[in-house]
């Protein structure tokens, strides 16, 4: 049982997600209400939040009835205006959430092949809109072997078929339009292994990435200290999220030119980790104070980003 504090009232309250969603919508569309890309981006973010809500409800990621995972994602995304406008990365992010929903369902299932097939098919669809997401496939195979314990030859073949089916439909469409030779053109911009020049990365990118990396680091430490309170299934799922988070943060560092897309994926993937930390960390009133400081830092980050994007015209 958790003692009732301001933090637990916020984390476990049924009103938290609606309030955060309304504030986020005002922030999202407050600058240019006529920009349709912002509205489409907000709709995509709502779909992602619903996806995390369904995954949390189905698999009890937070041990208690809570909407903290969805609320955390919405709050993180709202504080980063550079991810508000619709971009293909949103389709990749929705594919990632859908992938997690079915992959989590494959754990301890009597016949997990169907869930694995659907998970990797949706991941493949998302990766066509942001090709570096294909690199997550071997990471998830390793997670299936170490944590989900379902990497049998049947499940591996199911994952391969799941990746192949969207690819076959895509290539068939290209061949129908006499463009079969362009099938791999969408990945060519990412066929390079040059070490990026991190010194040329602007300060605002460093600030945003540093804030998220710091929160994720605290979430890692919290989870490895207190994961014994979770069910074995939830532990294995969070270990899978953690492996994927390391991959996403590595991609964020390796592809600074695609910063906005990687930050969107980082917000999506880190939402359950940060939500678990903010909602379930023990510590009484000191933890409540620390939680409020972190929320205040998130608000300050949003104001900083809004100022840089000229949404707030102070000098």
LODREN-344561 format. One line per field, with one value per residue (C-alpha): residue number from 1; residue in three letters; x, y, z. Coordinates in Angstrom, 3 decimals. Layout:
<atoms>
nr NUM, ...
rest ala, ...
px X, ...
py Y, ...
pz Z, ...
</atoms>
This chain:
<atoms>
nr 1, 2, 3, 4, 5, 6, 7, 8, 9, 10, 11, 12, 13, 14, 15, 16, 17, 18, 19, 20, 21, 22, 23, 24, 25, 26, 27, 28, 29, 30, 31, 32, 33, 34, 35, 36, 37, 38, 39, 40, 41, 42, 43, 44, 45, 46, 47, 48, 49, 50, 51, 52, 53, 54, 55, 56, 57, 58, 59, 60, 61, 62, 63, 64, 65, 66, 67, 68, 69, 70, 71, 72, 73, 74, 75, 76, 77, 78, 79, 80, 81, 82, 83, 84, 85, 86, 87, 88, 89, 90, 91, 92, 93, 94, 95, 96, 97, 98, 99, 100, 101, 102, 103, 104, 105, 106, 107, 108, 109, 110, 111, 112, 113, 114, 115, 116, 117, 118, 119, 120, 121, 122, 123, 124, 125, 126, 127, 128, 129, 130, 131, 132, 133, 134, 135, 136, 137, 138, 139, 140, 141, 142, 143, 144, 145, 146, 147, 148, 149, 150, 151, 152, 153, 154, 155, 156, 157, 158, 159, 160, 161, 162, 163, 164, 165, 166, 167, 168, 169, 170, 171, 172, 173, 174, 175, 176, 177, 178, 179, 180, 181, 182, 183, 184, 185, 186, 187, 188, 189, 190, 191, 192, 193, 194, 195, 196, 197, 198, 199, 200, 201, 202, 203, 204, 205, 206, 207, 208, 209, 210, 211, 212, 213, 214, 215, 216, 217, 218, 219, 220, 221, 222, 223, 224, 225, 226, 227, 228, 229, 230, 231, 232, 233, 234, 235, 236, 237, 238, 239, 240, 241, 242, 243, 244, 245, 246, 247, 248, 249, 250, 251, 252, 253, 254, 255, 256, 257, 258, 259, 260, 261, 262, 263, 264, 265, 266, 267, 268, 269, 270, 271, 272, 273, 274, 275, 276, 277, 278, 279, 280, 281, 282, 283, 284, 285, 286, 287, 288, 289, 290, 291, 292, 293, 294, 295, 296, 297, 298, 299, 300, 301, 302, 303, 304, 305, 306, 307, 308, 309, 310, 311, 312, 313, 314, 315
rest unk, unk, unk, unk, unk, unk, unk, unk, unk, unk, unk, unk, unk, unk, unk, unk, unk, unk, unk, unk, unk, unk, unk, unk, unk, unk, unk, unk, unk, unk, unk, unk, unk, unk, unk, unk, unk, unk, unk, unk, unk, unk, unk, unk, unk, unk, unk, unk, unk, unk, unk, unk, unk, unk, unk, unk, unk, unk, unk, unk, unk, unk, unk, unk, unk, unk, unk, unk, unk, unk, unk, unk, unk, unk, unk, unk, unk, unk, unk, unk, unk, unk, unk, unk, unk, unk, unk, unk, unk, unk, unk, unk, unk, unk, unk, unk, unk, unk, unk, unk, unk, unk, unk, unk, unk, unk, unk, unk, unk, unk, unk, unk, unk, unk, unk, unk, unk, unk, unk, unk, unk, unk, unk, unk, unk, unk, unk, unk, unk, unk, unk, unk, unk, unk, unk, unk, unk, unk, unk, unk, unk, unk, unk, unk, unk, unk, unk, unk, unk, unk, unk, unk, unk, unk, unk, unk, unk, unk, unk, unk, unk, unk, unk, unk, unk, unk, unk, unk, unk, unk, unk, unk, unk, unk, unk, unk, unk, unk, unk, unk, unk, unk, unk, unk, unk, unk, unk, unk, unk, unk, unk, unk, unk, unk, unk, unk, unk, unk, unk, unk, unk, unk, unk, unk, unk, unk, unk, unk, unk, unk, unk, unk, unk, unk, unk, unk, unk, unk, unk, unk, unk, unk, unk, unk, unk, unk, unk, unk, unk, unk, unk, unk, unk, unk, unk, unk, unk, unk, unk, unk, unk, unk, unk, unk, unk, unk, unk, unk, unk, unk, unk, unk, unk, unk, unk, unk, unk, unk, unk, unk, unk, unk, unk, unk, unk, unk, unk, unk, unk, unk, unk, unk, unk, unk, unk, unk, unk, unk, unk, unk, unk, unk, unk, unk, unk, unk, unk, unk, unk, unk, unk, unk, unk, unk, unk, unk, unk, unk, unk, unk, unk, unk, unk, unk, unk, unk, unk, unk, unk, unk, unk, unk, unk, unk, unk
px 0.000, 1.123, 0.537, -1.644, 0.489, 0.176, 2.369, 0.237, -2.949, -1.529, -0.024, -3.045, -5.814, -8.325, -8.378, -4.644, -4.675, -7.644, -6.071, -2.663, -4.325, -6.244, -3.134, -1.103, -3.713, -3.659, 0.135, 0.170, -2.120, -1.713, 0.855, -0.789, -4.310, -4.672, -1.665, -3.180, 0.125, -0.126, -3.634, -2.607, 0.426, -1.816, -4.127, -1.161, 0.058, -3.433, -3.289, 0.106, -1.231, -4.210, -1.813, 0.166, -3.070, -4.197, -0.818, -0.711, -4.292, -3.705, -0.413, -0.522, 2.816, 2.450, 0.948, -1.907, -4.740, -3.087, -2.886, 0.607, 2.279, 0.017, 0.169, 3.972, 4.223, 1.783, 3.623, 7.040, 5.827, 3.987, 7.188, 9.013, 7.350, 9.749, 7.859, 4.381, 3.980, 3.108, 6.052, 6.579, 8.278, 4.818, 3.823, 7.013, 6.178, 2.660, 4.159, 6.497, 3.637, 1.560, 4.626, 4.931, 1.238, 1.475, 4.986, 3.915, 0.938, 3.330, 4.925, 3.907, 1.269, 0.416, 0.867, 2.824, 3.555, 0.477, 1.294, 4.941, 3.906, 1.604, 4.190, 6.970, 4.622, 3.600, 7.227, 8.106, 5.321, 6.596, 10.179, 9.231, 8.531, 11.747, 14.218, 16.622, 13.810, 14.770, 17.907, 15.661, 14.797, 17.946, 17.701, 14.164, 15.245, 17.816, 15.139, 12.887, 15.740, 16.841, 13.661, 10.492, 11.827, 9.859, 12.513, 11.793, 12.307, 8.546, 8.539, 11.639, 10.045, 6.857, 8.902, 10.633, 7.296, 5.920, 8.767, 8.415, 4.684, 4.593, 7.809, 6.254, 3.172, 5.388, 7.602, 4.596, 3.145, 6.454, 6.724, 3.139, 4.190, 7.433, 9.530, 10.869, 14.485, 13.729, 12.647, 15.618, 15.990, 14.268, 17.124, 20.013, 20.250, 21.058, 23.721, 26.628, 28.817, 30.479, 31.078, 28.878, 30.382, 28.875, 30.551, 28.254, 25.100, 23.153, 22.726, 18.925, 19.328, 21.798, 19.466, 16.491, 18.465, 20.218, 16.941, 15.432, 18.623, 18.809, 15.211, 15.810, 18.961, 17.023, 14.312, 16.922, 18.381, 14.941, 13.830, 16.910, 16.596, 12.878, 11.899, 11.413, 8.010, 6.788, 5.523, 8.007, 6.122, 6.289, 10.001, 10.676, 8.631, 10.484, 13.840, 12.693, 11.766, 15.162, 17.022, 15.015, 15.676, 19.432, 19.032, 16.950, 19.377, 22.261, 20.391, 19.777, 23.529, 24.520, 22.000, 21.843, 20.572, 17.375, 17.046, 13.301, 12.408, 14.659, 13.358, 9.797, 10.733, 12.590, 9.491, 7.409, 9.829, 10.806, 7.211, 6.673, 10.129, 9.754, 6.124, 7.134, 9.749, 7.570, 4.534, 5.944, 9.239, 9.118, 10.218, 7.271, 7.279, 10.913, 9.952, 6.861, 9.060, 11.472, 8.559, 7.295, 10.809, 10.978, 7.571, 8.736, 11.881, 9.703, 7.611, 10.805, 12.047, 8.810, 9.148, 12.786, 11.821, 8.876, 11.159, 13.671, 10.904, 9.612, 6.364, 7.086, 8.518, 10.486, 14.066
py 0.000, 3.544, 6.399, 9.176, 12.131, 14.822, 12.731, 9.599, 11.630, 12.943, 9.638, 7.463, 10.006, 9.363, 13.081, 13.376, 12.240, 14.442, 17.497, 16.829, 16.201, 19.488, 21.467, 19.678, 20.441, 24.130, 24.146, 22.049, 24.286, 27.563, 29.028, 28.487, 27.103, 27.035, 24.767, 21.389, 19.608, 20.505, 19.077, 15.877, 15.618, 16.051, 13.318, 10.976, 11.729, 10.889, 7.540, 6.807, 7.746, 5.419, 2.677, 2.992, 3.157, -0.135, -1.786, -0.700, -1.819, -5.179, -6.018, -3.995, -2.306, -0.057, -2.539, -0.124, 1.336, 4.396, 6.441, 7.642, 6.070, 7.889, 11.095, 10.976, 10.584, 13.440, 15.701, 14.930, 15.497, 18.691, 20.162, 19.635, 21.798, 20.563, 17.237, 18.761, 19.037, 15.835, 14.027, 10.448, 9.680, 9.773, 6.729, 5.010, 5.901, 4.492, 1.343, 1.057, 1.304, -1.239, -3.490, -3.369, -4.134, -7.417, -8.310, -7.972, -10.226, -12.906, -13.353, -16.657, -17.198, -20.784, -20.038, -16.778, -17.007, -15.002, -12.111, -12.134, -12.039, -9.068, -7.268, -7.462, -6.705, -3.459, -2.661, -3.163, -0.823, 1.827, 1.327, 2.147, 5.671, 5.858, 3.217, 3.200, 1.461, -1.689, -1.818, -2.502, -5.954, -7.808, -5.994, -7.330, -10.831, -10.677, -9.451, -12.331, -14.739, -13.288, -11.891, -12.920, -16.479, -17.139, -17.068, -20.554, -21.367, -20.955, -17.465, -16.480, -17.563, -15.727, -12.548, -12.978, -13.507, -10.479, -8.369, -9.872, -9.430, -5.573, -5.570, -7.829, -5.634, -2.541, -4.080, -5.422, -1.908, -0.531, -3.179, -2.468, 1.139, 0.121, 1.392, -1.893, -0.739, 2.005, -0.460, 0.301, 3.995, 4.949, 3.488, 4.960, 8.170, 5.957, 3.805, 5.626, 4.932, 8.299, 9.427, 12.498, 15.833, 16.253, 19.636, 20.991, 19.892, 23.001, 23.694, 23.280, 19.713, 18.971, 20.438, 18.367, 15.158, 15.741, 16.242, 13.059, 11.036, 12.202, 11.157, 7.797, 7.246, 7.894, 5.529, 2.831, 3.155, 3.162, 0.072, -2.005, -1.182, -1.866, -4.272, -7.112, -5.600, -6.256, -9.532, -11.566, -10.805, -7.057, -7.276, -9.045, -6.466, -3.576, -5.189, -5.279, -1.584, -0.819, -2.631, -0.682, 2.564, 2.019, 1.515, 4.696, 6.822, 5.427, 6.364, 9.833, 10.243, 8.689, 10.504, 14.072, 15.257, 13.280, 14.672, 15.380, 11.846, 10.195, 12.424, 11.461, 7.775, 8.449, 10.100, 7.096, 4.462, 6.186, 6.899, 3.615, 3.840, 7.441, 6.869, 3.882, 6.030, 9.080, 7.095, 4.182, 5.336, 5.238, 8.062, 9.898, 13.677, 13.976, 11.963, 14.125, 17.222, 15.638, 14.721, 18.300, 19.558, 17.218, 18.371, 21.964, 21.172, 19.715, 22.889, 24.982, 22.867, 23.539, 27.290, 27.152, 25.350, 27.669, 30.684, 29.240, 28.589, 32.159, 30.904, 33.088, 36.461, 37.517, 38.718
pz 0.000, -0.727, 1.666, 0.313, -0.729, -3.358, -5.644, -5.330, -5.782, -9.060, -10.190, -9.390, -9.971, -12.733, -13.542, -14.219, -17.853, -18.883, -17.234, -18.808, -22.192, -22.095, -21.101, -23.787, -26.452, -25.531, -25.701, -28.872, -30.901, -29.020, -31.386, -34.768, -34.508, -38.275, -38.847, -39.734, -39.111, -35.422, -35.170, -36.941, -34.676, -31.629, -32.935, -33.425, -29.899, -28.610, -30.416, -28.838, -25.392, -25.914, -26.991, -23.771, -21.794, -23.333, -22.811, -19.172, -18.553, -20.221, -18.513, -15.242, -15.782, -12.720, -10.216, -9.535, -11.568, -13.035, -16.206, -15.394, -18.449, -20.911, -18.857, -18.779, -22.547, -23.181, -20.717, -22.225, -25.780, -24.857, -23.393, -26.717, -29.398, -32.070, -32.102, -32.263, -36.044, -37.841, -39.436, -40.684, -37.364, -35.753, -37.797, -36.647, -33.037, -33.379, -34.871, -31.880, -29.365, -31.290, -31.417, -27.626, -27.155, -29.045, -27.893, -24.254, -24.995, -26.280, -22.857, -21.262, -23.957, -24.863, -28.584, -28.815, -32.544, -33.562, -31.226, -32.345, -36.001, -35.431, -33.309, -35.891, -38.785, -37.084, -36.240, -39.909, -41.002, -38.584, -39.738, -43.330, -42.110, -40.062, -41.287, -38.281, -36.407, -38.327, -36.159, -33.180, -34.562, -33.362, -30.027, -29.586, -30.626, -27.840, -25.414, -26.458, -25.748, -22.396, -20.858, -22.652, -22.999, -26.172, -28.906, -30.185, -33.843, -34.338, -32.830, -34.743, -38.015, -36.995, -36.488, -39.848, -41.605, -39.748, -41.122, -44.588, -45.183, -45.150, -47.205, -49.826, -50.091, -50.409, -53.067, -54.984, -55.035, -56.339, -59.058, -60.096, -60.656, -62.452, -59.555, -58.227, -58.436, -55.894, -53.197, -50.955, -51.682, -48.435, -46.349, -48.360, -46.263, -43.263, -44.960, -43.432, -40.452, -40.029, -36.485, -35.961, -34.973, -31.525, -31.106, -33.796, -31.968, -30.859, -27.171, -27.249, -28.487, -25.700, -23.089, -24.207, -24.625, -21.307, -19.455, -20.854, -20.341, -16.717, -16.047, -17.715, -15.652, -12.443, -13.681, -14.372, -10.867, -9.289, -11.171, -10.477, -6.779, -6.395, -9.164, -6.678, -5.875, -9.410, -10.788, -12.783, -16.003, -15.411, -14.641, -17.924, -19.834, -18.221, -18.963, -22.586, -22.453, -20.928, -23.723, -26.284, -24.390, -24.576, -28.336, -28.719, -26.699, -28.750, -31.926, -30.526, -30.032, -33.370, -35.592, -34.261, -37.651, -37.032, -33.530, -33.646, -34.764, -32.197, -29.412, -30.288, -30.104, -26.846, -25.338, -26.383, -25.106, -21.870, -20.792, -18.844, -17.241, -16.050, -15.040, -12.907, -11.195, -10.639, -9.505, -7.499, -5.989, -2.215, 0.024, 1.566, 1.448, 0.219, -2.867, -3.297, -3.210, -5.685, -7.947, -7.909, -8.698, -11.680, -12.912, -12.462, -14.455, -17.230, -17.287, -17.376, -20.281, -22.136, -21.562, -22.708, -25.908, -26.507, -26.177, -28.639, -31.164, -30.682, -29.179, -26.142, -27.284, -24.251, -24.679
</atoms>
